[in-house]
Amino acid sequence: MEPTLITDHALRDVLDELKRLEPIFHRRELGTTRADFESMTVADFWEVGASGRRYDRDYVLAELEKRYAGVSRPLGNQGFLLPKAS
């Protein structure tokens, strides 16, 4: 049985803010070069992919360079959910 995936109404403002920030690497107007991406992240930046895998800054920046050079698939995002912490 699949869980019901909904965001608690009390967390909607937080979710909306996270959604606005999420596409930072998906917006050409914020930059498309490694130098641009470096200026948007701190030295110890990392992120967790949809698979649950952790990606360090160097990996993420290299992938962004490939994607903006047309070597990799386009970026996108979907399915935002903010579960309430226990």
C-alpha positions in Angstrom: 0.0 0.0 0.0 1.4 3.4 -1.0 1.5 6.2 1.6 -0.6 9.3 1.0 1.9 11.9 -0.1 0.7 15.3 0.9 2.3 18.4 2.5 0.7 19.6 5.7 -1.1 22.9 5.2 1.1 24.4 8.0 4.2 23.7 5.9 2.9 25.2 2.6 4.9 28.4 2.9 8.1 26.5 3.6 7.4 24.2 0.6 6.7 27.2 -1.7 10.0 28.8 -0.7 11.9 25.6 -1.3 10.2 25.3 -4.7 11.4 28.8 -5.6 14.9 28.0 -4.7 15.1 24.5 -6.2 15.5 25.4 -9.8 18.6 27.5 -9.2 20.6 25.4 -11.6 17.7 25.1 -14.0 17.5 28.8 -14.9 19.8 30.1 -17.6 19.4 33.7 -16.4 21.3 32.8 -13.2 24.3 31.5 -15.3 25.5 28.5 -17.3 29.2 28.3 -16.7 31.2 26.5 -14.0 32.2 29.9 -12.5 28.5 30.8 -12.3 27.6 27.6 -10.5 30.6 27.9 -8.2 29.3 31.4 -7.2 25.9 29.9 -6.3 27.3 27.2 -4.0 29.5 27.0 -1.0 32.8 25.0 -1.0 31.2 22.1 0.9 28.0 22.1 -1.1 26.3 18.7 -1.7 22.9 17.4 -2.7 20.8 14.3 -2.5 19.4 13.0 -5.8 16.0 11.4 -6.3 17.7 8.0 -5.9 18.9 9.0 -2.4 22.5 9.1 -3.5 24.7 12.0 -2.2 26.5 14.0 -4.8 29.4 16.3 -3.9 30.0 19.8 -5.4 32.6 18.7 -8.0 30.3 16.0 -9.4 27.3 18.4 -9.5 29.2 21.2 -11.2 30.7 18.8 -13.8 27.2 17.4 -14.6 25.9 21.0 -14.9 28.6 21.9 -17.4 27.8 18.8 -19.5 24.1 19.6 -19.4 24.5 23.2 -20.5 26.9 22.1 -23.2 24.2 19.7 -24.6 26.1 16.6 -23.7 23.5 15.3 -21.2 19.8 15.3 -20.8 18.0 18.6 -19.9 17.3 19.5 -16.3 13.9 19.4 -14.7 12.1 19.0 -11.4 8.8 17.7 -10.3 6.9 16.0 -7.5 7.6 18.4 -4.6 6.6 17.2 -1.2 7.6 18.3 2.3 6.9 15.7 4.9 6.5 16.8 8.5 9.5 15.8 10.6 8.8 13.4 13.5 
